[in-house]
Amino acid sequence: MFTAVLLIVTGCKKASTNKLLGFWSKPVEYVEGYFEPHIDVEHPGHYCRNFTMEFVNSNTLYNYNYVADRKSAFEAEESEIHSVPGKSGWYYKYRTQNTYVFEDNKVILSNGDIYTYMDGKLYLDGYSSVVLSPW
């Protein structure tokens, strides 16, 4: 009886789950290979994911500048190439950390970007071609 009264008085709180956690990106795209004769460098074709984000908790995310399925996509770069955490065979050059707020189906990033969460996807406000899905 005491437990029932306690539940009525204090109410029940449903544990909230963050439906954003994990990776999001535009669909995978193929980039044709090409050759740069002035520096004698061959760039093989590869698959990439643009606008990749990783929501790590309820207020922090990483924006990945470019994600590719082979390290050779970055061979002309003179910086360290990293493996994407938990995504075997995918690589990135650098990522930036941002904070965010998820409120009223809007994801507001500390860098000024605003995404609308609708039908399980994220739409970058002002850019109809930028639609992210869970990866």
N, CA, C and O of each residue as an XYZ file, in Angstrom:
540
protein
N       0.821     -1.183      0.000
C       0.000      0.000      0.000
C       0.871      1.255      0.000
O       0.602      2.205     -0.735
N       1.909      1.251      0.824
C       2.799      2.400      0.890
C       3.448      2.686     -0.474
O       3.566      3.843     -0.877
N       3.864      1.633     -1.174
C       4.488      1.791     -2.490
C       3.516      2.407     -3.478
O       3.900      3.278     -4.258
N       2.264      1.973     -3.458
C       1.259      2.518     -4.372
C       1.038      4.001     -4.099
O       0.952      4.799     -5.033
N       0.945      4.371     -2.835
C       0.755      5.771     -2.465
C       1.979      6.585     -2.886
O       1.837      7.700     -3.390
N       3.168      6.040     -2.686
C       4.394      6.738     -3.061
C       4.440      6.986     -4.567
O       4.842      8.067     -4.996
N       4.040      6.013     -5.371
C       4.017      6.180     -6.823
C       3.006      7.242     -7.249
O       3.266      8.023     -8.164
N       1.868      7.265     -6.591
C       0.850      8.260     -6.922
C       1.335      9.658     -6.572
O       1.120     10.597     -7.338
N       1.977      9.806     -5.442
C       2.436     11.107     -4.987
C       3.625     11.604     -5.819
O       3.649     12.766     -6.224
N       4.597     10.744     -6.073
C       5.809     11.185     -6.774
C       5.692     11.067     -8.286
O       6.410     11.751     -9.015
N       4.816     10.226     -8.758
C       4.670     10.025    -10.203
C       5.755      9.114    -10.731
O       6.758      8.863    -10.063
N       5.544      8.629    -11.923
C       6.528      7.768    -12.570
C       7.205      8.562    -13.668
O       6.556      9.294    -14.415
N       8.496      8.411    -13.756
C       9.239      9.063    -14.824
C       9.725      8.000    -15.793
O      10.384      7.036    -15.404
N       9.395      8.189    -17.032
C       9.858      7.289    -18.063
C      11.286      7.679    -18.428
O      11.583      8.853    -18.647
N      12.158      6.690    -18.491
C      13.540      6.972    -18.872
C      13.554      7.433    -20.319
O      13.037      6.753    -21.206
N      14.151      8.592    -20.547
C      14.195      9.089    -21.908
C      15.384      8.460    -22.638
O      16.459      8.280    -22.067
N      15.168      8.138    -23.891
C      16.247      7.598    -24.702
C      16.539      8.592    -25.807
O      15.627      9.193    -26.373
N      17.783      8.755    -26.101
C      18.189      9.706    -27.120
C      18.233      8.978    -28.463
O      19.130      8.169    -28.703
N      17.279      9.259    -29.327
C      17.188      8.587    -30.622
C      18.258      9.054    -31.591
O      18.340      8.547    -32.709
N      19.076     10.010    -31.182
C      20.129     10.527    -32.052
C      21.465      9.810    -31.874
O      22.321      9.896    -32.755
N      21.667      9.115    -30.772
C      22.974      8.527    -30.480
C      23.478      7.650    -31.617
O      22.721      6.890    -32.221
N      24.769      7.771    -31.894
C      25.399      6.999    -32.959
C      25.729      7.872    -34.153
O      25.719      9.101    -34.073
N      26.027      7.202    -35.276
C      26.443      7.897    -36.492
C      25.265      8.225    -37.395
O      24.293      7.475    -37.483
N      25.382      9.374    -38.066
C      24.419      9.839    -39.064
C      25.214     10.367    -40.243
O      26.284     10.946    -40.058
N      24.702     10.173    -41.462
C      25.372     10.737    -42.628
C      24.429     10.744    -43.819
O      23.351     10.151    -43.799
N      24.884     11.446    -44.865
C      24.190     11.354    -46.152
C      24.455      9.950    -46.689
O      25.376      9.275    -46.229
N      23.661      9.510    -47.650
C      23.922      8.184    -48.245
C      25.321      8.124    -48.853
O      25.883      9.139    -49.264
N      25.859      6.927    -48.898
C      27.192      6.720    -49.454
C      27.203      7.107    -50.936
O      26.246      6.845    -51.665
N      28.301      7.735    -51.366
C      28.458      8.181    -52.750
C      29.762      7.626    -53.301
O      30.713      7.400    -52.553
N      29.804      7.404    -54.621
C      31.041      6.960    -55.257
C      31.741      8.148    -55.902
O      31.115      8.947    -56.599
N      33.046      8.257    -55.662
C      33.864      9.315    -56.241
C      34.784      8.660    -57.273
O      35.567      7.771    -56.938
N      34.687      9.099    -58.512
C      35.527      8.564    -59.583
C      37.002      8.857    -59.316
O      37.348      9.908    -58.777
N      37.861      7.924    -59.697
C      39.292      8.138    -59.583
C      39.769      9.134    -60.629
O      39.094      9.353    -61.635
N      40.918      9.731    -60.398
C      41.493     10.680    -61.347
C      43.001     10.741    -61.149
O      43.526     10.275    -60.137
N      43.684     11.316    -62.117
C      45.138     11.439    -62.100
C      45.519     12.912    -62.161
O      44.956     13.673    -62.947
N      46.476     13.308    -61.330
C      46.996     14.677    -61.340
C      48.402     14.644    -61.948
O      49.372     14.370    -61.240
N      48.524     14.923    -63.260
C      49.824     14.790    -63.927
C      50.886     15.764    -63.426
O      52.073     15.438    -63.453
N      50.488     16.950    -62.972
C      51.483     17.933    -62.525
C      52.212     17.512    -61.252
O      53.310     17.999    -60.980
N      51.612     16.609    -60.467
C      52.303     16.083    -59.280
C      52.465     14.568    -59.355
O      52.941     13.940    -58.410
N      52.060     13.981    -60.498
C      52.197     12.545    -60.745
C      51.549     11.700    -59.639
O      52.165     10.780    -59.102
N      50.291     12.033    -59.310
C      49.562     11.302    -58.265
C      48.266     10.741    -58.841
O      47.474     11.453    -59.459
N      48.077      9.447    -58.617
C      46.851      8.759    -59.020
C      45.918      8.695    -57.814
O      46.316      8.238    -56.743
N      44.698      9.144    -57.985
C      43.681      9.068    -56.930
C      42.667      8.004    -57.339
O      41.857      8.243    -58.235
N      42.695      6.838    -56.704
C      41.746      5.791    -57.095
C      40.323      6.150    -56.683
O      40.111      6.939    -55.762
N      39.356      5.564    -57.375
C      37.960      5.777    -56.999
C      37.696      5.226    -55.603
O      38.375      4.306    -55.149
N      36.711      5.793    -54.936
C      36.383      5.338    -53.584
C      34.954      5.755    -53.231
O      34.332      6.567    -53.916
N      34.468      5.182    -52.162
C      33.160      5.563    -51.624
C      33.380      6.535    -50.472
O      34.367      6.447    -49.742
N      32.434      7.469    -50.326
C      32.558      8.439    -49.241
C      31.194      8.694    -48.611
O      30.144      8.371    -49.167
N      31.261      9.279    -47.443
C      30.066      9.717    -46.713
C      30.293     11.172    -46.319
O      31.216     11.491    -45.570
N      29.441     12.038    -46.832
C      29.536     13.456    -46.497
C      28.571     13.793    -45.367
O      27.599     13.079    -45.123
N      28.860     14.885    -44.691
C      28.018     15.346    -43.573
C      27.847     14.233    -42.540
O      26.728     13.932    -42.125
N      28.951     13.629    -42.131
C      28.899     12.568    -41.123
C      28.999     13.169    -39.731
O      29.881     13.981    -39.451
N      28.078     12.758    -38.862
C      28.084     13.203    -37.468
C      27.966     11.986    -36.566
O      27.329     10.993    -36.915
N      28.591     12.083    -35.401
C      28.475     11.047    -34.383
C      27.972     11.702    -33.103
O      28.678     12.496    -32.481
N      26.751     11.363    -32.717
C      26.192     11.852    -31.460
C      26.696     10.927    -30.358
O      26.314      9.757    -30.310
N      27.551     11.441    -29.471
C      28.178     10.584    -28.467
C      27.431     10.550    -27.141
O      27.555      9.580    -26.392
N      26.664     11.582    -26.838
C      25.830     11.582    -25.638
C      24.732     12.631    -25.812
O      24.474     13.070    -26.932
N      24.095     13.030    -24.740
C      22.927     13.912    -24.849
C      23.264     15.366    -25.176
O      22.357     16.175    -25.367
N      24.557     15.712    -25.245
C      24.886     17.094    -25.594
C      26.187     17.263    -26.382
O      26.599     18.396    -26.632
N      26.835     16.184    -26.775
C      28.114     16.274    -27.490
C      28.070     15.454    -28.767
O      27.533     14.347    -28.791
N      28.645     16.011    -29.833
C      28.741     15.278    -31.100
C      30.047     15.624    -31.783
O      30.690     16.624    -31.463
N      30.431     14.777    -32.734
C      31.586     15.032    -33.596
C      31.083     15.208    -35.018
O      30.254     14.432    -35.495
N      31.588     16.230    -35.692
C      31.378     16.420    -37.126
C      32.638     15.931    -37.824
O      33.736     16.402    -37.526
N      32.487     14.995    -38.744
C      33.620     14.474    -39.503
C      33.691     15.230    -40.825
O      32.684     15.364    -41.520
N      34.882     15.725    -41.175
C      34.993     16.568    -42.376
C      34.767     15.771    -43.650
O      34.159     16.287    -44.588
N      35.232     14.539    -43.715
C      35.098     13.706    -44.905
C      35.401     12.292    -44.467
O      36.391     12.051    -43.777
N      34.562     11.360    -44.861
C      34.750      9.964    -44.493
C      34.839      9.157    -45.777
O      33.974      9.269    -46.646
N      35.887      8.337    -45.899
C      36.097      7.541    -47.112
C      36.366      6.089    -46.747
O      36.788      5.778    -45.633
N      36.111      5.200    -47.715
C      36.270      3.771    -47.460
C      37.692      3.263    -47.719
O      37.939      2.060    -47.638
N      38.601      4.142    -48.019
C      39.996      3.721    -48.201
C      40.936      4.864    -47.833
O      40.661      6.033    -48.106
N      42.039      4.500    -47.213
C      43.031      5.504    -46.819
C      43.600      6.231    -48.024
O      43.974      7.399    -47.930
N      43.667      5.539    -49.163
C      44.256      6.148    -50.352
C      43.471      7.373    -50.829
O      43.990      8.164    -51.617
N      42.243      7.541    -50.368
C      41.481      8.742    -50.714
C      42.145      9.987    -50.143
O      41.876     11.104    -50.587
N      43.015      9.788    -49.155
C      43.688     10.906    -48.490
C      45.185     10.942    -48.780
O      45.907     11.714    -48.148
N      45.671     10.132    -49.714
C      47.112     10.006    -49.928
C      47.811     11.324    -50.222
O      48.961     11.514    -49.827
N      47.141     12.226    -50.902
C      47.774     13.515    -51.213
C      47.855     14.411    -49.979
O      48.551     15.426    -49.996
N      47.159     14.049    -48.927
C      47.151     14.843    -47.696
C      48.415     14.569    -46.895
O      48.961     13.467    -46.938
N      48.864     15.554    -46.181
C      50.063     15.393    -45.369
C      49.725     15.352    -43.883
O      50.516     15.803    -43.055
N      48.581     14.826    -43.547
C      48.206     14.732    -42.142
C      47.837     13.289    -41.815
O      47.675     12.454    -42.705
N      47.710     13.020    -40.545
C      47.394     11.670    -40.091
C      45.959     11.301    -40.467
O      45.054     12.131    -40.380
N      45.762     10.063    -40.881
C      44.445      9.552    -41.230
C      44.009      8.621    -40.100
O      44.805      7.819    -39.611
N      42.743      8.728    -39.686
C      42.228      7.967    -38.548
C      41.129      7.006    -38.996
O      40.433      7.262    -39.978
N      40.980      5.909    -38.272
C      39.861      4.994    -38.493
C      38.626      5.543    -37.798
O      38.712      6.061    -36.684
N      37.480      5.429    -38.455
C      36.225      5.859    -37.838
C      35.881      4.837    -36.747
O      35.825      3.641    -37.030
N      35.650      5.285    -35.510
C      35.369      4.352    -34.416
C      34.146      3.482    -34.702
O      33.066      3.985    -35.011
N      34.337      2.177    -34.596
C      33.232      1.240    -34.765
C      32.785      1.032    -36.200
O      31.793      0.342    -36.434
N      33.483      1.606    -37.163
C      33.116      1.491    -38.587
C      34.326      0.960    -39.359
O      35.060      1.726    -39.984
N      34.519     -0.315    -39.310
C      35.671     -0.948    -39.939
C      35.754     -0.610    -41.427
O      34.764     -0.698    -42.154
N      36.958     -0.221    -41.866
C      37.182      0.082    -43.270
C      36.808      1.495    -43.684
O      36.798      1.801    -44.877
N      36.499      2.368    -42.726
C      36.168      3.762    -43.025
C      37.160      4.662    -42.301
O      37.564      4.379    -41.173
N      37.552      5.762    -42.971
C      38.616      6.622    -42.464
C      38.226      8.095    -42.565
O      37.355      8.478    -43.346
N      38.902      8.908    -41.747
C      38.679     10.348    -41.792
C      39.989     11.070    -41.496
O      40.916     10.500    -40.921
N      40.042     12.327    -41.898
C      41.232     13.145    -41.678
C      41.135     13.880    -40.340
O      42.061     13.818    -39.532
N      40.036     14.562    -40.107
C      39.844     15.217    -38.818
C      38.357     15.354    -38.522
O      37.506     15.238    -39.404
N      38.077     15.605    -37.248
C      36.699     15.824    -36.804
C      36.704     16.970    -35.815
O      37.715     17.253    -35.172
N      35.564     17.621    -35.703
C      35.436     18.714    -34.741
C      34.344     18.353    -33.736
O      33.350     17.709    -34.072
N      34.554     18.776    -32.524
C      33.578     18.512    -31.468
C      32.657     19.706    -31.328
O      33.101     20.854    -31.348
N      31.365     19.426    -31.186
C      30.363     20.458    -30.959
C      29.444     20.006    -29.841
O      29.372     18.821    -29.515
N      28.754     20.950    -29.270
C      27.671     20.610    -28.356
C      26.366     20.844    -29.095
O      26.332     21.538    -30.111
N      25.303     20.268    -28.583
C      24.006     20.427    -29.227
C      22.887     20.334    -28.199
O      23.066     19.838    -27.087
N      21.734     20.828    -28.613
C      20.504     20.726    -27.840
C      19.469     20.109    -28.765
O      19.340     20.518    -29.918
N      18.736     19.133    -28.266
C      17.675     18.495    -29.045
C      16.357     18.848    -28.377
O      16.029     18.333    -27.308
N      15.595     19.746    -29.032
C      14.364     20.248    -28.437
C      13.323     20.507    -29.521
O      13.631     21.108    -30.550
N      12.100     20.059    -29.294
C      10.999     20.264    -30.240
C      11.371     19.820    -31.658
O      11.096     20.525    -32.630
N      11.999     18.644    -31.766
C      12.431     18.068    -33.043
C      13.456     18.914    -33.782
O      13.636     18.751    -34.989
N      14.125     19.808    -33.082
C      15.222     20.586    -33.653
C      16.518     20.200    -32.949
O      16.568     20.072    -31.726
N      17.565     20.019    -33.752
C      18.895     19.764    -33.222
C      19.702     21.029    -33.503
O      20.002     21.340    -34.656
N      20.047     21.747    -32.451
C      20.740     23.025    -32.583
C      22.184     22.815    -32.137
O      22.448     22.506    -30.975
N      23.118     22.987    -33.082
C      24.538     22.770    -32.817
C      25.215     24.062    -32.399
O      24.783     25.156    -32.762
N      26.280     23.918    -31.631
C      27.030     25.087    -31.172
C      27.729     25.811    -32.324
O      28.142     26.959    -32.155
N      27.872     25.173    -33.490
C      28.485     25.849    -34.640
C      27.461     26.643    -35.450
O      27.809     27.248    -36.464
N      26.195     26.645    -35.007
C      25.155     27.422    -35.671
C      24.238     26.621    -36.576
O      23.178     27.109    -36.966
N      24.633     25.379    -36.923
C      23.771     24.545    -37.769
C      22.525     24.121    -37.011
O      22.565     23.879    -35.804
N      21.415     24.034    -37.737
C      20.152     23.570    -37.158
C      19.604     22.475    -38.063
O      19.454     22.665    -39.270
N      19.312     21.336    -37.467
C      18.709     20.219    -38.179
C      17.308     19.989    -37.633
O      17.048     20.204    -36.449
N      16.414     19.552    -38.503
C      15.063     19.169    -38.085
C      14.984     17.653    -38.116
O      15.304     17.031    -39.129
N      14.558     17.058    -37.010
C      14.369     15.614    -36.934
C      12.941     15.305    -37.363
O      11.986     15.767    -36.738
N      12.795     14.518    -38.438
C      11.465     14.195    -38.951
C      11.523     12.835    -39.636
O      12.405     12.587    -40.458
N      10.594     11.965    -39.303
C      10.494     10.638    -39.913
C      11.795      9.859    -39.828
O      12.157      9.158    -40.773
N      12.505      9.972    -38.708
C      13.730      9.214    -38.501
C      14.936      9.723    -39.261
O      15.939      9.018    -39.370
N      14.857     10.943    -39.792
C      15.973     11.530    -40.528
C      16.251     12.938    -40.010
O      15.411     13.552    -39.353
N      17.451     13.437    -40.322
C      17.828     14.801    -39.960
C      17.964     15.630    -41.224
O      18.685     15.248    -42.146
N      17.277     16.760    -41.271
C      17.277     17.666    -42.419
C      17.977     18.950    -42.019
O      17.550     19.622    -41.080
N      19.054     19.302    -42.722
C      19.774     20.535    -42.424
C      18.943     21.711    -42.908
O      18.664     21.833    -44.101
N      18.551     22.566    -41.990
C      17.716     23.712    -42.331
C      18.410     24.584    -43.380
O      19.578     24.944    -43.233
N      17.668     24.916    -44.438
C      18.188     25.766    -45.489
C      18.874     25.031    -46.628
O      19.265     25.658    -47.613
N      19.033     23.694    -46.515
C      19.725     22.912    -47.553
C      18.917     21.642    -47.840
O      19.058     20.642    -47.136
N      18.091     21.684    -48.849
C      17.214     20.551    -49.143
C      17.972     19.288    -49.541
O      17.421     18.191    -49.453
N      19.226     19.420    -49.977
C      19.994     18.248    -50.406
C      20.732     17.556    -49.256
O      21.343     16.507    -49.461
N      20.682     18.126    -48.056
C      21.383     17.533    -46.932
C      20.384     16.851    -46.008
O      19.747     17.484    -45.166
N      20.269     15.544    -46.194
C      19.372     14.715    -45.395
C      20.209     13.577    -44.829
O      20.777     12.789    -45.585
N      20.287     13.485    -43.507
C      21.088     12.461    -42.865
C      20.223     11.346    -42.315
O      19.122     11.578    -41.815
N      20.744     10.123    -42.420
C      20.078      8.937    -41.888
C      21.042      8.237    -40.935
O      22.252      8.447    -41.020
N      20.527      7.417    -40.038
C      21.433      6.659    -39.169
C      22.351      5.778    -40.004
O      21.943      5.215    -41.020
N      23.596      5.671    -39.559
C      24.578      4.841    -40.258
C      25.011      3.725    -39.337
O      25.839      2.897    -39.716
